[in-house]
Amino acid sequence: MSLRLVNYNVCKWVLLSFNMPYECYSVYLESSLYCLWINIFLSVQKKTEASEEKKTIPTKKKVKELRVLDPKTAQNLSIFLGSYRMPYEDIKNIILEVNEDMLSEALIQNLVKHLPEQKVLSELAQLKNEYDDLCEPEQFGVVMSSVKMLRPRLNSILFKLTFEEHINNIKPSIRAVTLACEELKKSESFNRLLELILLVGNYMNSGSRNAQSLGFKLNFLCKIRDTKSADQKTTLLHFIAEICEEKYRDILKFPEELEHVESASKVSAQILKSNLGAMEQQILHLERDIKKFPQSENQHDKFVEKMTISFICLSISFQYDKLSNMHKQMVKLYENLGEYFIFDSKTVSIEEFFGDLNDFRTLFLEAVKENHKRKEMEEKTRRAKLAKEKAEQEKLERQKKKKQLIDINKEGDETGVMDNLLEALQSGAAFRDRRKRIPRNPDNRRVPLERSRSRHNGAISSK
């Protein structure tokens, strides 16, 4: 029976089961501690069941709907806020103070990438009084909307944080191309190699319309390997490398003299130019923002102060001017190189020109190594062949001497036998391939003894 059904009737039933008089029912029920206990127990049980029913009913959490932001922007901002887990006011103060200890390139880049446009931020600023009813991305937008010139401020801070990195990325490329142009023009060994290639080409083209050519384009250098010999085992490049090793060994130094050609072949002049242009625009914007930046009443706002100090201490304008002058000098050297080797520097890019030279440099070094391997194999084969011929000749000589030693003229002519015998003894040929001696039979040894005894006995008997 459920405890909810327990009442006075149950108590009456309990009393009847004990054969108590009916007159005692009411008195007993009102005064009995047992009934009092039952009442208390039932009331506690009802309260417990009610609280359990309240717990089982889930409380519905109020879902905050987006008011201004689109779902995609809100999702990106939620991911950004979840990755950093910083109070919104702290993020705002870090930006206002330009706190480089807390600022990072990734933080500013994510803000620039995921923050909504200024128009949307202005709409969110109007919902400032309904802050608690907004979802988290929109609450963050309300906080950041109070920052004046937020996006230009973030772009300037990002440029400041990445300025040294941009300088260190651009300067090595400019220096590599500059040194490669100077090395190529000063290299005597490379110039002599070009003369040798032109000489060989005119010799091969003698009698044709290309005979007695005055020069050739430098992109032809890599095509030398395509000209092969009749047996298809070697190329014209291998032949030229072999000539250099045998007669003009000073030409072999040209790969060492053009050490910066490889790094210059990886430089894109277009990317260099665009990076310098972007840097110039960012510097102009930074100067303009510092001059025209509105005064802020917020005590945390130190943008103008910090950026002015950084602009002076980092010598941003001076470093950019120096880098720009290096780039102009590089372009001028490349144009002079085009006039020297007779090619259009505006049509042929730096990457293409030095890429062809680097490929030829690599192919030439490979041809030299392959020539060495081929010569080693030929020398090895020649030595093996000589060793085989020498072994066969020695074998024939041994057979001849052996034949002379054992071959006696049937007519009894033994002239020169002793000389051959002495020569065989000195060379050791007489002791080679000796046959094993067959041990004598013990029975053969007894025969002379028996014969001697028989003779002895005969002698005695005759006496």
Backbone hydrogen bonds, N-H to C=O, Kabsch-Sander energy under -0.5 kcal/mol:
donor,donor_aa,acceptor,acceptor_aa,energy
5,L,2,S,-1.4
6,V,3,L,-1.2
11,C,7,N,-1.5
12,K,8,Y,-2.7
13,W,9,N,-2.3
14,V,10,V,-2.3
15,L,11,C,-2.4
16,L,12,K,-2.6
17,S,13,W,-1.7
18,F,14,V,-0.7
18,F,15,L,-0.9
19,N,16,L,-1.9
20,M,15,L,-1.5
24,C,21,P,-0.9
25,Y,22,Y,-1.7
27,V,23,E,-0.6
28,Y,24,C,-2.7
29,L,25,Y,-2.9
30,E,26,S,-2.2
31,S,27,V,-2.0
32,S,28,Y,-2.0
36,L,32,S,-1.5
37,W,33,L,-2.5
38,I,34,Y,-1.9
39,N,35,C,-2.5
40,I,36,L,-2.4
41,F,37,W,-2.5
42,L,38,I,-2.5
43,S,39,N,-2.3
44,V,40,I,-2.3
45,Q,41,F,-2.3
46,K,42,L,-2.2
47,K,43,S,-2.1
48,T,44,V,-2.4
49,E,45,Q,-2.4
50,A,46,K,-2.2
51,S,47,K,-2.4
52,E,48,T,-2.3
53,E,49,E,-2.1
54,K,50,A,-1.9
55,K,51,S,-2.1
56,T,52,E,-2.3
57,I,53,E,-1.1
65,E,63,V,-0.6
74,A,70,D,-2.3
75,Q,71,P,-2.4
76,N,72,K,-2.3
77,L,73,T,-2.3
78,S,74,A,-2.1
79,I,75,Q,-2.1
80,F,76,N,-2.2
81,L,77,L,-2.9
82,G,78,S,-2.1
83,S,79,I,-1.6
84,Y,80,F,-1.4
85,R,81,L,-2.4
91,I,87,P,-1.9
92,K,88,Y,-2.1
93,N,89,E,-2.4
94,I,90,D,-2.3
95,I,91,I,-1.7
96,L,92,K,-2.3
97,E,93,N,-2.7
98,V,94,I,-0.8
99,N,94,I,-1.9
100,E,98,V,-1.1
102,M,99,N,-0.9
103,L,99,N,-2.7
108,I,104,S,-2.0
109,Q,105,E,-2.4
110,N,106,A,-2.3
111,L,107,L,-2.0
112,V,108,I,-2.7
113,K,109,Q,-2.0
114,H,110,N,-2.7
115,L,111,L,-2.3
121,L,117,E,-2.1
122,S,118,Q,-2.1
123,E,119,K,-1.5
124,L,120,V,-2.1
125,A,121,L,-1.9
126,Q,122,S,-0.9
127,L,124,L,-1.5
128,K,125,A,-1.2
130,E,127,L,-1.0
131,Y,128,K,-1.2
133,D,130,E,-0.9
134,L,131,Y,-1.4
139,Q,135,C,-2.3
140,F,136,E,-2.5
141,G,137,P,-1.9
142,V,138,E,-2.0
143,V,139,Q,-2.0
144,M,140,F,-2.4
145,S,141,G,-1.4
146,S,143,V,-1.0
147,V,144,M,-1.5
148,K,146,S,-0.5
150,L,147,V,-0.7
153,R,149,M,-2.0
154,L,150,L,-2.5
155,N,151,R,-2.5
156,S,152,P,-2.1
157,I,153,R,-2.3
158,L,154,L,-2.6
159,F,155,N,-2.2
160,K,156,S,-2.1
161,L,157,I,-2.3
162,T,158,L,-1.8
163,F,159,F,-0.7
163,F,160,K,-0.5
166,H,162,T,-2.2
167,I,163,F,-2.3
168,N,164,E,-2.5
169,N,165,E,-1.4
170,I,166,H,-2.1
171,K,167,I,-2.5
173,S,169,N,-0.5
174,I,170,I,-1.9
175,R,171,K,-2.5
176,A,172,P,-2.3
177,V,173,S,-2.0
178,T,174,I,-2.2
179,L,175,R,-2.6
180,A,176,A,-2.2
181,C,177,V,-2.2
182,E,178,T,-1.9
183,E,179,L,-2.7
184,L,180,A,-2.3
185,K,181,C,-1.7
186,K,182,E,-1.7
187,S,183,E,-1.3
188,E,186,K,-0.6
191,N,187,S,-1.3
192,R,188,E,-2.3
193,L,189,S,-1.9
194,L,190,F,-2.2
195,E,191,N,-1.8
196,L,192,R,-2.3
197,I,193,L,-2.5
198,L,194,L,-2.3
199,L,195,E,-2.3
200,V,196,L,-2.6
201,G,197,I,-2.5
202,N,198,L,-2.3
203,Y,199,L,-2.0
204,M,200,V,-2.4
205,N,201,G,-2.0
206,S,203,Y,-1.0
208,S,205,N,-2.3
211,A,208,S,-1.4
213,S,210,N,-0.6
220,F,217,K,-1.8
221,L,218,L,-1.5
223,K,220,F,-1.2
224,I,220,F,-0.5
224,I,221,L,-1.2
225,R,222,C,-0.6
226,D,223,K,-1.2
227,T,224,I,-1.2
228,K,226,D,-0.7
229,S,234,T,-2.7
232,Q,229,S,-1.1
236,L,224,I,-0.6
236,L,227,T,-2.7
239,F,235,T,-1.9
240,I,236,L,-2.4
241,A,237,L,-2.4
242,E,238,H,-2.2
243,I,239,F,-2.2
244,C,240,I,-2.3
245,E,241,A,-1.9
246,E,242,E,-2.0
247,K,243,I,-3.0
248,Y,243,I,-1.1
251,I,248,Y,-1.4
252,L,249,R,-0.9
253,K,250,D,-1.2
254,F,251,I,-1.8
256,E,253,K,-0.7
257,E,253,K,-1.7
258,L,254,F,-1.3
259,E,256,E,-0.7
261,V,258,L,-1.0
264,A,260,H,-2.0
265,S,261,V,-1.7
266,K,263,S,-1.0
267,V,264,A,-1.4
269,A,267,V,-0.6
272,L,268,S,-2.2
273,K,269,A,-2.3
274,S,270,Q,-2.3
275,N,271,I,-2.5
276,L,272,L,-2.3
277,G,273,K,-2.2
278,A,274,S,-2.5
279,M,275,N,-2.2
280,E,276,L,-2.2
281,Q,277,G,-2.1
282,Q,278,A,-2.2
283,I,279,M,-2.0
284,L,280,E,-2.2
285,H,281,Q,-2.4
286,L,282,Q,-2.3
287,E,283,I,-2.4
288,R,284,L,-2.2
289,D,285,H,-2.7
290,I,286,L,-2.3
291,K,287,E,-1.8
292,K,288,R,-2.5
293,F,289,D,-0.8
301,D,298,N,-1.2
302,K,96,L,-2.6
302,K,300,H,-0.9
306,K,302,K,-2.7
307,M,303,F,-2.7
308,T,304,V,-2.0
309,I,305,E,-2.0
310,S,306,K,-2.4
311,F,307,M,-2.4
312,I,308,T,-1.7
313,C,309,I,-3.4
314,L,310,S,-2.5
316,I,311,F,-1.2
319,Q,315,S,-3.0
320,Y,316,I,-2.2
321,D,317,S,-2.5
322,K,318,F,-2.3
323,L,319,Q,-2.3
324,S,320,Y,-2.8
325,N,321,D,-2.2
326,M,322,K,-2.0
327,H,323,L,-2.1
328,K,324,S,-2.1
329,Q,325,N,-2.2
330,M,326,M,-2.1
331,V,327,H,-2.3
332,K,328,K,-2.1
333,L,329,Q,-2.3
334,Y,330,M,-2.2
335,E,331,V,-2.1
336,N,332,K,-2.2
337,L,333,L,-2.0
338,G,334,Y,-1.8
339,E,335,E,-1.7
340,Y,336,N,-2.0
341,F,337,L,-2.6
342,I,338,G,-0.5
343,F,338,G,-2.3
345,S,343,F,-0.8
348,V,344,D,-2.8
349,S,347,T,-0.7
353,F,349,S,-2.7
354,F,350,I,-2.3
355,G,351,E,-1.2
356,D,352,E,-2.1
357,L,353,F,-1.8
358,N,354,F,-2.3
359,D,355,G,-2.2
360,F,356,D,-2.3
361,R,357,L,-2.5
362,T,358,N,-2.2
363,L,359,D,-2.6
364,F,360,F,-2.7
365,L,361,R,-1.9
366,E,362,T,-2.1
367,A,363,L,-2.4
368,V,364,F,-2.2
369,K,365,L,-2.0
370,E,366,E,-2.7
371,N,367,A,-2.3
372,H,368,V,-1.9
373,K,369,K,-2.4
374,R,370,E,-2.6
375,K,371,N,-2.5
376,E,372,H,-2.5
377,M,373,K,-2.4
378,E,374,R,-2.6
379,E,375,K,-2.8
380,K,376,E,-2.4
381,T,377,M,-2.7
382,R,378,E,-2.7
383,R,379,E,-2.6
384,A,380,K,-2.2
385,K,381,T,-2.4
386,L,382,R,-2.7
387,A,383,R,-2.7
388,K,384,A,-2.1
389,E,385,K,-2.6
390,K,386,L,-2.8
391,A,387,A,-2.2
392,E,388,K,-2.3
393,Q,389,E,-2.5
394,E,390,K,-2.5
395,K,391,A,-2.0
396,L,392,E,-2.4
397,E,393,Q,-2.4
398,R,394,E,-2.5
399,Q,395,K,-2.4
400,K,396,L,-2.4
401,K,397,E,-2.9
402,K,398,R,-2.5
403,K,399,Q,-2.1
404,Q,400,K,-2.5
405,L,401,K,-1.9
406,I,402,K,-1.9
407,D,403,K,-1.8
408,I,406,I,-0.9
409,N,413,D,-0.8
412,G,409,N,-1.8
414,E,412,G,-0.9
417,V,414,E,-1.6
420,N,416,G,-2.1
421,L,417,V,-2.3
422,L,418,M,-2.6
423,E,419,D,-2.2
424,A,420,N,-2.3
425,L,421,L,-2.1
426,Q,422,L,-2.2
427,S,423,E,-2.2
428,G,424,A,-1.2
429,A,424,A,-0.8
430,A,424,A,-1.6
431,F,428,G,-1.1
432,R,429,A,-0.9
434,R,431,F,-0.6
444,N,441,N,-1.6
445,R,441,N,-0.9
446,R,442,P,-0.9
447,V,443,D,-0.7
449,L,445,R,-0.8
450,E,446,R,-2.7
451,R,447,V,-2.5
452,S,448,P,-3.1
453,R,449,L,-2.5
454,S,450,E,-2.5
455,R,451,R,-2.3
456,H,452,S,-2.6
457,N,453,R,-3.3
458,G,454,S,-2.0
459,A,455,R,-2.4
460,I,456,H,-2.4
461,S,457,N,-2.7
462,S,458,G,-2.0
463,K,459,A,-1.4
